[in-house]
Structure formats: structure tokens, C-alpha cells
Amino acid sequence: MKSNDYNKKQDPLTMFFQYILQLKSVKRAGWISKVHINNPESVADHTFSMCAISMVLSDMLGLDTERVMKMVILHDLAEAITGDYMPEEITKKRKLSQERKAINSILCRLPLNIRSNYIKIWQEYILNKTHVARFVHRIDKIEMILQARRYAKQGYSRKSLAHFYNSAADKTLLHTLAHDHINATKYFIAYLIK
């Protein structure tokens, strides 16, 4: 096989990897806009944290950890093209339309059987009707709360972080994360399986 033939065959995959790397440069917009953090986490940082958290908790719960982790990796991948929108910046319908176009544009570089599977997993996340999808959505909230706590420890005001705490669905979880580290795992599990 000639070198040029190899490069041509690798080009779509290389382009896919470039989208993955692009997530390192996409900063999480809410932290910038609402808390005025100069150097906030990137979407890649957020995704990695979610992966590590979901890996452990999914294994503890006996879930399909491979599917969970694929869903976590895919859930914000479209932001490599669209950027990270805040909810008030765009309608849900428009955001979904843009993300669907972006995810298809990114995943079209993969072999058909892999692409089809990843699109199904991404759509499962968007629909949020399966146990795995609900689990991943809750992990998204948990990671956000943990990141907000981290920023609070770095000196950012709790008042500016209140929006992120308030958007979390479970106040018991928030209280436990803030004050009861010994029982945090128990509450994580209860929150995730309800």
C-alpha cells in the first residue's frame, strides 16, 4: 500500500479525531457568563469528569458501563461544531436541530456500523427515556454540582454559583455533597436509581 493511499483512507478518521480534540478548546459557557470564571473547564474536561464518575457508579450499580461511557462521550460531542450554548441563548428546538446536524457531520466520518450505533446512543440520550439515558443526565448534574463546589473552594462566590446548585433536581443530593462526605456515595446511588 502506498503512503498516499494510507493517508486517504485515514483522512475521515483523522477528521473525526480533530473534532474530539476541538472539545478541549470549547469552554463551558455558563461558567464564563454566570460566574465570570476566567479559565473555566472545557467541554472535554467536563466529559472526562463525567466518564470517570459514571464508570465507577455504573459499575457499582451493575449497569451497562460500556454503553453508559459511550453515551457520556457522545452527549456533548456536537459542541465541537456548535459551541456550548446556555439554555436562554437558543430555543430547545433550534439547539436540537443544530446539534443533530453537527453530530451527523462528525459521525459521518466513521464506518457505517459504528456510526449507526453511535447515532442511536446519542438519540437515546436526547430522548432521555431509558434507564441508561436518565443515569447519564443525572451524572451530568452531579458533575456540574461537583465542579461548582470546586469553583467555590477556589474563591468564587456562592451567590454566583447558586444558579448551578439550583438547577440540580435533588436538594438532598446537594446538601449531602456539601456537608456529608461520609454518606455521599449512598445518596449518589439513591439519586441515580430513582
Buried (B, 14 or more C-beta within 10 A) or exposed (E): EEEEEEEEEEEEEEEBEEBBEBBBEBBBBBBBBBBEBEEBBBBBBBBBBBBEBBBEBBEEBEBEBEBBBBBBBBBBBBBBBBBBBEEEEBEEEEBEEBBBEBBEBBBEBBEEEEBEBBBEBBEBBBEEEEEBBBBBBBBBBBBBBEBBBEBBEEEBEEEBBEEBBEEBEBEEBBEBBBEEEEEBEEBBEBBBEE
